[in-house]
Amino acid sequence: AEGVDVTEVKCPDNMPCLRMMTDKTGIFGMLDDECSMGNGSDQGFIDKVYDKFKGNHPFFATKKMARNSFVVLHYAADVNYTVEGWLDKNRDTLKPDYKR
C-alpha cells in the first residue's frame, strides 16, 4: 500500500535464538536455577552461561573486556545484556495486589 516492494523480504528462522533464551536449559532457565541456589550469584550465572554458549551457539557472543555481559545476535540487531543485578531482579516477587 505504501509502494514498498516486500516480495524479496525473507525472515530468518529465529527459533534457535528463542530456544537459547527460553528453553529450560537456556539462559532464562539457567537464571532461574541460579536463583534457586542459596548461594547463587550474578557471576556464577554468567560463568555458567559462558560455559554453555560461548563458542557453541551461533546466536551468542561476548565482548572481550566485559566479563559481566553477553551479546545475543538477534535477527534485527545484536543486543548486549549486562547481568549485574539480574538475580536480585529475578528473585523479586510480585506484590500480592498483582498476583492472580
GROMACS elastic network, one bead per residue, 0.5 to 0.9 nm:
[ bonds ]
;  ai    aj funct       b0    kb
    1     4     6  0.74129   500
    2     5     6  0.88106   500
    5     8     6  0.75282   500
    5     9     6  0.84780   500
    6     9     6  0.52697   500
    6    10     6  0.88187   500
    7    10     6  0.84438   500
   11    14     6  0.83501   500
   11    75     6  0.84388   500
   12    15     6  0.89744   500
   12    75     6  0.70483   500
   13    16     6  0.74108   500
   13    17     6  0.85943   500
   13    75     6  0.86320   500
   14    17     6  0.54166   500
   14    18     6  0.63470   500
   14    19     6  0.87803   500
   14    74     6  0.78099   500
   14    75     6  0.68629   500
   15    19     6  0.60421   500
   15    20     6  0.85129   500
   16    19     6  0.50941   500
   16    20     6  0.61486   500
   16    21     6  0.87345   500
   16    57     6  0.89465   500
   16    58     6  0.86939   500
   16    59     6  0.78239   500
   17    20     6  0.50875   500
   17    21     6  0.64546   500
   17    22     6  0.87378   500
   17    57     6  0.88583   500
   17    58     6  0.83487   500
   17    59     6  0.58587   500
   17    60     6  0.84334   500
   17    72     6  0.79533   500
   17    73     6  0.79286   500
   17    74     6  0.70926   500
   17    75     6  0.87093   500
   18    21     6  0.51790   500
   18    22     6  0.59455   500
   18    23     6  0.78572   500
   18    26     6  0.89625   500
   19    22     6  0.51500   500
   19    23     6  0.50261   500
   19    24     6  0.87464   500
   19    25     6  0.88401   500
   19    26     6  0.66106   500
   19    27     6  0.89100   500
   20    23     6  0.62662   500
   20    25     6  0.79478   500
   20    27     6  0.63158   500
   20    28     6  0.85885   500
   20    53     6  0.85468   500
   20    57     6  0.82698   500
   20    59     6  0.80309   500
   20    60     6  0.85861   500
   21    24     6  0.88925   500
   21    25     6  0.87216   500
   21    26     6  0.50825   500
   21    28     6  0.58167   500
   21    29     6  0.80225   500
   21    72     6  0.89294   500
   22    25     6  0.79218   500
   22    26     6  0.54922   500
   22    27     6  0.65406   500
   22    28     6  0.55823   500
   22    29     6  0.66891   500
   23    27     6  0.75580   500
   23    28     6  0.73618   500
   23    29     6  0.63750   500
   24    27     6  0.81393   500
   24    28     6  0.73562   500
   24    30     6  0.73541   500
   24    32     6  0.89814   500
   25    28     6  0.78912   500
   25    29     6  0.53290   500
   25    30     6  0.60919   500
   26    29     6  0.52203   500
   26    30     6  0.60136   500
   26    31     6  0.85748   500
   26    49     6  0.84216   500
   26    52     6  0.89818   500
   27    30     6  0.50807   500
   27    31     6  0.61940   500
   27    32     6  0.87646   500
   27    49     6  0.66072   500
   28    32     6  0.62869   500
   28    33     6  0.86362   500
   29    32     6  0.50854   500
   29    33     6  0.62081   500
   29    34     6  0.86368   500
   30    34     6  0.61153   500
   30    35     6  0.85421   500
   30    45     6  0.70449   500
   30    48     6  0.77229   500
   30    49     6  0.73990   500
   31    34     6  0.51353   500
   31    35     6  0.61618   500
   31    36     6  0.87000   500
   31    42     6  0.87938   500
   31    45     6  0.63707   500
   31    46     6  0.88986   500
   31    49     6  0.89167   500
   31    86     6  0.80625   500
   31    87     6  0.70354   500
   31    90     6  0.77690   500
   32    35     6  0.50519   500
   32    36     6  0.62770   500
   32    37     6  0.89446   500
   32    87     6  0.82781   500
   32    90     6  0.75084   500
   32    91     6  0.84615   500
   33    36     6  0.51825   500
   33    37     6  0.66875   500
   33    40     6  0.84587   500
   33    45     6  0.87514   500
   34    37     6  0.53772   500
   34    38     6  0.84331   500
   34    39     6  0.82539   500
   34    41     6  0.69257   500
   34    42     6  0.82682   500
   34    44     6  0.74271   500
   34    45     6  0.60013   500
   34    87     6  0.75661   500
   35    38     6  0.74609   500
   35    39     6  0.83597   500
   35    40     6  0.57165   500
   35    41     6  0.76465   500
   35    45     6  0.87430   500
   35    87     6  0.58629   500
   35    88     6  0.81670   500
   35    90     6  0.73141   500
   35    91     6  0.64975   500
   36    39     6  0.86149   500
   36    40     6  0.72676   500
   36    91     6  0.86280   500
   37    41     6  0.86934   500
   40    43     6  0.84249   500
   40    44     6  0.64041   500
   40    45     6  0.73713   500
   40    87     6  0.78250   500
   41    44     6  0.50282   500
   41    45     6  0.61570   500
   41    46     6  0.86746   500
   41    85     6  0.89436   500
   41    86     6  0.88759   500
   41    87     6  0.66503   500
   41    88     6  0.89164   500
   42    45     6  0.50440   500
   42    46     6  0.62100   500
   42    47     6  0.85253   500
   42    68     6  0.79765   500
   42    83     6  0.63832   500
   42    84     6  0.62673   500
   42    85     6  0.67245   500
   42    86     6  0.65032   500
   42    87     6  0.60115   500
   42    88     6  0.86873   500
   43    46     6  0.52052   500
   43    47     6  0.60109   500
   43    48     6  0.86038   500
   43    67     6  0.85706   500
   43    68     6  0.70052   500
   43    83     6  0.83123   500
   43    84     6  0.83916   500
   44    47     6  0.51364   500
   44    48     6  0.63171   500
   44    49     6  0.87118   500
   45    48     6  0.52781   500
   45    49     6  0.62563   500
   45    50     6  0.86756   500
   45    83     6  0.84511   500
   45    87     6  0.83218   500
   46    50     6  0.60235   500
   46    51     6  0.84585   500
   46    67     6  0.79496   500
   46    68     6  0.65217   500
   46    69     6  0.73233   500
   46    70     6  0.82151   500
   46    83     6  0.72250   500
   47    50     6  0.51503   500
   47    51     6  0.61156   500
   47    52     6  0.86894   500
   47    67     6  0.86636   500
   47    68     6  0.87739   500
   48    52     6  0.62019   500
   48    53     6  0.85632   500
   49    52     6  0.52794   500
   49    53     6  0.59541   500
   49    54     6  0.75442   500
   49    70     6  0.86975   500
   50    53     6  0.53882   500
   50    55     6  0.85423   500
   50    62     6  0.83905   500
   50    70     6  0.81716   500
   51    54     6  0.61963   500
   51    55     6  0.89184   500
   51    56     6  0.89756   500
   52    55     6  0.85679   500
   52    56     6  0.71181   500
   52    57     6  0.86005   500
   53    57     6  0.54337   500
   53    58     6  0.88039   500
   53    59     6  0.88768   500
   53    60     6  0.63971   500
   53    61     6  0.81825   500
   54    57     6  0.67843   500
   54    60     6  0.65502   500
   54    61     6  0.64062   500
   54    62     6  0.72368   500
   54    70     6  0.89977   500
   55    58     6  0.78795   500
   55    60     6  0.76603   500
   55    61     6  0.74936   500
   56    60     6  0.78982   500
   57    60     6  0.54744   500
   57    61     6  0.81675   500
   58    61     6  0.79755   500
   58    73     6  0.78144   500
   59    71     6  0.81727   500
   59    72     6  0.56086   500
   59    74     6  0.68731   500
   59    75     6  0.89673   500
   60    70     6  0.73309   500
   60    71     6  0.58657   500
   60    73     6  0.60175   500
   61    70     6  0.60717   500
   61    72     6  0.63779   500
   61    73     6  0.72252   500
   62    65     6  0.87287   500
   62    66     6  0.75616   500
   62    67     6  0.82372   500
   62    69     6  0.70436   500
   62    71     6  0.55360   500
   62    72     6  0.86157   500
   62    80     6  0.85263   500
   63    66     6  0.54408   500
   63    67     6  0.77102   500
   63    69     6  0.74976   500
   63    70     6  0.68093   500
   63    71     6  0.74905   500
   63    80     6  0.88037   500
   64    67     6  0.77664   500
   66    69     6  0.58988   500
   66    70     6  0.80023   500
   66    82     6  0.87417   500
   67    70     6  0.80611   500
   68    81     6  0.85805   500
   68    82     6  0.58644   500
   68    83     6  0.58445   500
   68    84     6  0.67413   500
   69    80     6  0.68516   500
   69    81     6  0.53782   500
   69    83     6  0.57140   500
   69    84     6  0.81200   500
   70    79     6  0.84026   500
   70    80     6  0.57900   500
   70    81     6  0.54422   500
   70    82     6  0.67042   500
   70    83     6  0.81759   500
   71    74     6  0.89109   500
   71    78     6  0.64300   500
   71    79     6  0.54303   500
   71    81     6  0.60332   500
   71    82     6  0.87816   500
   72    77     6  0.85597   500
   72    78     6  0.57656   500
   72    79     6  0.53510   500
   72    80     6  0.65442   500
   72    81     6  0.77249   500
   73    76     6  0.81769   500
   73    77     6  0.63987   500
   73    79     6  0.64755   500
   73    80     6  0.88007   500
   74    77     6  0.53048   500
   74    78     6  0.55140   500
   74    79     6  0.69047   500
   75    78     6  0.78290   500
   82    85     6  0.87261   500
   82    86     6  0.84086   500
   83    86     6  0.52147   500
   83    87     6  0.81605   500
   84    87     6  0.80963   500
   85    88     6  0.53971   500
   85    89     6  0.62224   500
   85    90     6  0.86126   500
   86    89     6  0.50851   500
   86    90     6  0.59603   500
   86    91     6  0.84806   500
   87    90     6  0.50337   500
   87    91     6  0.60197   500
   87    92     6  0.85372   500
   88    91     6  0.51469   500
   88    92     6  0.61903   500
   89    92     6  0.51816   500
   89    93     6  0.86254   500
   90    93     6  0.79021   500
   93    96     6  0.88807   500
   94    97     6  0.79591   500
   94    98     6  0.61451   500
   94    99     6  0.64959   500
   95    98     6  0.55646   500
   95    99     6  0.68041   500
   96    99     6  0.52841   500
   96   100     6  0.83012   500
   97   100     6  0.80696   500
